[in-house]
């Protein structure tokens, strides 16, 4: 298994700690999060998504596996999600820029 990059670890840790500020801070200023076609853009959009679909639903993430993809700085991560919203294992595609997340795509099964 590929080593978990620190921005992805921050995404997981912030969610599990219920720390919305740390969650948003894991993204670049112009970062995006695509949740099955519903796209949150920038810190304000990501904070809103977090409030309605992530920490606002008391989500918890458990790393199942991670694989580096062919695109540079891109990883496919399977997370087991529990909480008061979606529950199950889902693939997340992360693209990193430096020490931050540039984009996350929650990949439909």
C-alpha positions as CSV (number, residue, x, y, z in Angstrom):
1,X,0.0,0.0,0.0
2,X,1.2,3.5,-0.8
3,X,2.2,5.7,2.1
4,X,-0.6,8.1,3.1
5,X,0.3,11.7,2.0
6,X,0.0,14.2,4.8
7,X,-2.8,16.3,3.1
8,X,-5.0,13.2,2.8
9,X,-4.2,12.3,6.4
10,X,-5.3,15.8,7.4
11,X,-8.6,15.4,5.5
12,X,-9.3,12.2,7.4
13,X,-8.0,13.4,10.8
14,X,-10.0,16.7,10.7
15,X,-13.2,14.8,9.8
16,X,-12.7,12.3,12.6
17,X,-12.0,15.1,15.1
18,X,-15.0,17.2,14.0
19,X,-12.6,20.1,13.2
20,X,-14.1,22.0,10.3
21,X,-11.4,24.7,10.3
22,X,-8.7,22.0,9.9
23,X,-10.8,20.3,7.2
24,X,-11.1,23.4,5.1
25,X,-7.4,24.3,5.7
26,X,-6.4,21.0,4.1
27,X,-7.5,22.4,0.7
28,X,-5.9,25.0,-1.5
29,X,-7.8,28.4,-1.7
30,X,-9.2,27.3,-5.1
31,X,-9.7,23.7,-4.2
32,X,-12.7,21.7,-5.3
33,X,-14.7,18.8,-3.9
34,X,-17.0,16.9,-6.3
35,X,-19.6,14.8,-4.6
36,X,-21.2,12.8,-7.4
37,X,-21.4,15.9,-9.7
38,X,-22.3,18.4,-7.0
39,X,-19.1,20.6,-6.9
40,X,-18.0,22.7,-3.9
41,X,-15.5,25.4,-4.9
42,X,-13.0,27.3,-2.8
43,X,-12.9,27.4,1.0
44,X,-16.4,28.8,1.3
45,X,-17.9,26.0,-0.8
46,X,-16.0,23.3,0.9
47,X,-17.0,24.6,4.3
48,X,-20.6,24.5,3.2
49,X,-20.3,21.0,1.9
50,X,-18.6,20.0,5.2
51,X,-21.4,21.5,7.2
52,X,-24.2,19.6,5.2
53,X,-22.5,16.4,4.2
54,X,-19.5,15.6,6.3
55,X,-18.7,16.9,9.8
56,X,-22.3,18.3,10.0
57,X,-23.4,14.6,9.6
58,X,-20.8,13.4,12.3
59,X,-19.0,11.5,9.6
60,X,-16.0,9.3,10.5
61,X,-13.5,8.0,8.0
62,X,-11.5,4.8,8.2
63,X,-8.7,4.2,5.6
64,X,-9.3,1.0,3.7
65,X,-6.6,1.4,1.0
66,X,-4.7,3.8,-1.1
67,X,-3.1,3.6,-4.5
68,X,-1.1,6.1,-6.5
69,X,-2.6,6.8,-9.9
70,X,-0.8,7.5,-13.2
71,X,-1.5,11.3,-13.0
72,X,1.1,13.1,-10.9
73,X,0.1,13.7,-7.3
74,X,-3.1,11.8,-7.7
75,X,-4.3,9.0,-5.4
76,X,-7.4,6.8,-5.3
77,X,-8.3,6.2,-1.6
78,X,-11.1,3.9,-0.4
79,X,-12.6,5.2,2.9
80,X,-15.1,3.4,5.1
81,X,-17.6,6.2,6.0
82,X,-19.9,6.0,9.0
83,X,-22.1,8.7,10.6
84,X,-25.5,10.2,10.2
85,X,-25.3,10.5,6.4
86,X,-23.8,8.1,3.9
87,X,-22.5,4.8,5.4
88,X,-20.3,2.5,3.4
89,X,-17.0,2.3,1.6
90,X,-16.5,4.8,-1.1
91,X,-13.6,5.7,-3.5
92,X,-12.2,9.2,-3.2
93,X,-9.8,10.6,-5.9
94,X,-7.4,13.1,-4.4
95,X,-5.2,15.5,-6.4
96,X,-2.6,17.3,-4.4
97,X,-0.7,20.5,-4.9
98,X,2.3,20.8,-2.6
99,X,1.1,20.1,1.0
100,X,-2.6,20.8,0.2
101,X,-5.5,19.1,-1.6
102,X,-6.3,20.7,-4.9
103,X,-9.3,18.5,-5.6
104,X,-11.3,15.6,-4.3
105,X,-13.7,13.6,-6.4
106,X,-16.0,11.2,-4.7
107,X,-16.2,8.5,-7.4
108,X,-19.5,6.9,-8.1
109,X,-19.3,3.1,-7.8
